[in-house]
């Protein structure tokens, strides 16, 4: 094989791998790379006039300059991957069903919190439950496992967390006989199943659909509806039963104080769900009765 063609092939592969257009380097990053490359080129001493130039010298200079370009572009790509949660990557139709719609985000990026809050900017939390928002970002996402998370899934997790916070807020307002606060919470709870964060993943929430093996189960956000029905009926006992049973599996996992209780009592891991529910009833009584 011709050595020159082999060199071209290897260099072509390197340049393709570092191609900023393929790897998502921002325009300002690319301009900076080109500026650095220009400075590197002008810093090479000029050839002495009249001195014979060997072919190997030209090839060495070309390889050097291409190497500088590859290193510069590669460094920018690596830096971009570290500095931003945005990846510019979107799932296929098949992947949406598994991981949710929207752009894939990197939870390990330093700006992930800011990006996550932008994604969830349309999701309201009760004033007393803002800590639940922070808990979801710090715990549910960052320590929930390796890999990327879609904006759609993240949006949905905020919706589930906020919904549970409003249910708890309604319960406490009802206990305190604060009719204005209870009505405000009930209004949010009534509208929540139509939030975009919900319908993007579950266009028609349903608490009772036929699942595999003949079992009846709820859709991804169908668990919201029994809570809404109980709240709108003013049935605090039913709301407390749903909360204590962990119905929907979201209101237990979204509550940082309950999660702290479970982490403190590792022996609870051997309890049945009914027994754990009784522990939650005691916790709930202490949290707002």
C-alpha positions in Angstrom: 0.0 0.0 0.0 1.2 3.5 -0.8 2.5 5.1 2.5 1.1 8.5 1.5 -2.4 7.1 1.0 -2.2 5.3 4.4 -1.2 8.6 6.0 -4.2 10.3 4.3 -6.5 7.6 5.6 -5.3 7.9 9.1 -5.4 11.7 9.2 -8.9 11.6 7.6 -10.2 9.3 10.3 -8.7 11.6 13.0 -10.2 14.7 11.5 -13.6 13.0 11.1 -13.5 11.9 14.7 -12.8 15.4 15.8 -15.2 17.1 13.4 -16.9 19.9 15.4 -20.0 19.7 13.2 -20.5 16.0 14.1 -19.6 16.4 17.8 -21.7 19.5 18.6 -18.9 22.1 19.2 -20.5 25.6 19.5 -19.7 28.3 17.0 -17.8 30.4 19.5 -15.7 27.4 20.5 -14.9 26.7 16.9 -13.8 30.3 16.3 -11.5 30.1 19.3 -10.0 26.9 17.9 -9.3 28.5 14.6 -7.8 31.5 16.3 -5.5 29.2 18.2 -4.6 27.3 15.1 -3.8 30.5 13.2 -1.5 31.6 16.0 0.2 28.2 15.9 0.7 28.5 12.2 2.2 32.0 12.3 4.5 31.0 15.1 6.3 28.5 12.9 9.6 30.1 11.7 9.6 30.9 7.9 11.7 28.9 5.5 15.0 30.4 4.6 14.8 31.8 1.1 16.8 29.9 -1.4 17.3 26.8 0.8 16.2 23.6 -0.9 13.0 22.2 0.7 12.8 18.5 1.1 9.4 16.8 0.5 9.7 15.2 4.0 9.9 18.7 5.6 6.7 19.8 4.1 4.9 16.6 5.1 6.2 17.0 8.6 4.9 20.5 8.8 1.5 19.5 7.5 1.3 16.6 9.9 2.2 19.0 12.8 -0.4 21.6 11.9 -3.1 18.9 11.4 -2.2 17.4 14.7 -2.6 20.8 16.4 -6.0 21.2 14.8 -7.1 17.7 16.0 -5.9 18.3 19.5 -7.6 21.8 19.6 -10.9 20.5 18.3 -10.8 17.4 20.5 -10.1 19.6 23.6 -13.0 21.8 22.8 -15.3 18.8 22.3 -14.2 17.3 25.7 -14.6 20.7 27.4 -18.0 21.2 26.0 -19.1 17.7 27.2 -18.0 18.6 30.7 -19.3 22.2 30.9 -22.9 21.7 29.6 -25.7 19.3 30.4 -27.0 19.8 26.9 -25.8 17.0 24.6 -27.7 17.8 21.4 -28.7 14.1 21.3 -32.4 13.1 20.8 -33.9 9.6 21.2 -35.4 7.5 18.5 -39.1 6.6 18.6 -38.2 3.3 20.2 -36.0 4.9 22.8 -38.8 7.5 23.7 -40.9 4.6 25.1 -38.1 3.6 27.4 -36.5 6.9 28.5 -38.9 9.7 27.6 -39.0 12.3 24.9 -36.7 15.3 24.5 -33.0 16.0 24.5 -30.7 13.8 26.5 -29.1 15.7 29.4 -25.9 14.9 31.3 -26.6 14.9 35.1 -22.9 15.1 35.9 -22.4 18.4 34.1 -21.8 21.4 36.4 -24.7 23.4 34.9 -27.2 20.5 35.2 -29.1 22.1 38.1 -29.6 25.3 36.1 -30.8 23.4 33.0 -33.1 21.2 35.1 -34.7 24.2 36.7 -35.3 25.7 33.3 -36.9 22.4 32.1 -39.2 22.5 35.2 -39.9 26.2 35.2 -43.6 25.7 34.4 -44.1 23.3 37.3 -45.4 25.0 40.5 -44.6 23.8 44.0 -46.3 25.0 47.2 -44.2 27.6 49.1 -43.5 25.2 52.0 -42.3 22.5 49.6 -39.6 24.1 47.6 -37.1 21.8 49.2 -38.7 18.9 47.4 -37.6 20.5 44.1 -34.0 20.7 45.2 -34.2 17.2 46.6 -35.3 15.8 43.3 -32.4 17.4 41.4 -29.7 16.4 44.0 -31.0 12.9 44.9 -33.4 11.4 42.3 -31.2 12.4 39.3 -27.6 12.8 40.4 -27.5 9.6 42.5 -30.2 7.7 40.6 -27.8 5.9 38.4 -25.3 6.3 35.6 -26.1 7.7 32.2 -28.2 10.5 30.6 -31.7 11.6 31.3 -34.2 13.0 28.8 -35.8 16.4 29.3 -39.2 14.7 29.0 -38.5 12.2 31.8 -37.0 15.0 34.0 -40.1 17.2 33.4 -42.3 14.3 34.4 -40.4 13.6 37.6 -40.8 17.3 38.6 -44.6 17.0 37.8 -45.0 13.9 40.0 -43.0 15.4 42.9 -44.9 18.7 42.7 -48.2 16.9 42.5 -47.5 15.0 45.7 -46.4 18.2 47.4 -49.8 19.8 46.5 -51.7 16.8 47.9 -49.7 17.1 51.2 -50.3 20.9 51.2 -54.1 20.3 50.7 -54.2 17.8 53.5 -52.5 20.2 55.9 -54.7 23.1 54.9 -57.8 20.9 55.4 -56.5 19.9 58.9 -56.0 23.5 59.8 -59.4 24.4 58.4 -57.8 26.9 56.1 -60.4 26.9 53.4 -58.6 29.4 51.2 -55.4 27.5 51.2 -57.2 24.2 50.7 -59.1 25.6 47.7 -55.9 26.9 46.1 -54.2 23.5 46.5 -57.3 21.7 45.1 -57.3 24.0 42.1 -53.7 23.1 41.2 -54.4 19.4 41.8 -57.4 19.5 39.6 -55.4 20.9 36.6 -52.2 18.9 37.1 -53.1 15.8 35.0 -53.3 18.1 32.0 -49.8 19.6 32.6 -47.6 19.3 29.5 -45.1 17.5 31.6 -47.7 14.8 32.1 -49.3 14.6 28.7 -46.0 14.5 26.9 -45.5 11.1 28.4 -49.0 10.0 29.1 -51.6 11.7 26.9 -54.5 10.0 28.6 -53.8 9.2 32.3 -56.0 6.3 33.5 -56.0 4.7 36.9 -57.3 1.4 35.7 -56.2 -0.2 32.5 -55.9 -3.8 31.7 -52.2 -4.9 32.0 -50.3 -8.1 31.3 -51.7 -11.2 33.0 -55.2 -9.6 33.4 -54.0 -7.3 36.2 -55.6 -3.8 36.4 -53.0 -1.1 36.8 -52.6 2.7 36.2 -50.8 4.4 33.3 -47.6 6.4 33.9 -49.6 9.2 35.5 -52.9 7.5 36.0 -52.1 7.3 39.8 -52.8 11.0 40.0 -56.6 10.7 39.4 -57.7 8.9 42.6 -55.9 11.6 44.7 -57.6 14.3 42.6 -61.0 12.6 43.1 -60.5 12.4 46.8 -59.3 16.0 47.1 -62.1 17.4 45.0 -64.6 15.4 47.2 -63.0 16.9 50.3 -62.3 13.3 51.5 -59.2 13.7 53.7 -59.5 10.2 55.0 -59.2 8.8 51.5 -56.3 11.1 50.7 -54.5 9.9 53.9 -55.2 6.2 53.0 -53.7 6.7 49.5 -50.6 8.4 51.0 -50.1 5.8 53.7 -50.4 3.0 51.2 -47.8 4.6 49.0 -50.2 4.5 46.1 -48.5 5.5 42.9 -45.0 5.0 44.4 -44.3 8.7 43.9 -45.4 10.5 47.1 -43.1 8.4 49.3 -40.0 8.7 47.0 -40.5 12.5 46.5 -40.5 13.4 50.2 -37.0 14.1 51.5 -38.0 13.8 55.1 -39.6 10.4 54.6 -36.6 9.2 52.6 -34.4 10.4 55.5 -36.5 8.3 57.9 -36.1 5.3 55.7 -32.4 5.8 55.4 -32.1 6.1 59.2 -34.1 2.9 59.8 -32.4 0.4 57.6 -34.3 -2.4 59.4 -37.5 -1.2 57.7 -36.2 -2.8 54.6 -37.5 -6.1 55.8 -41.0 -4.8 56.5 -44.0 -5.6 54.4 -45.6 -2.8 52.5 -48.6 -2.8 54.9 -46.2 -2.5 57.9 -44.2 0.2 56.2 -47.5 2.0 55.5 -48.2 2.1 59.2 -44.8 3.7 59.8 -45.7 6.3 57.2 -49.0 7.0 58.9 -47.1 7.8 62.1 -44.7 9.9 60.1 -47.6 11.7 58.4 -49.3 12.4 61.7 -46.1 14.0 63.0 -45.5 16.0 59.8 -48.7 18.0 59.9 -51.5 17.0 62.3 
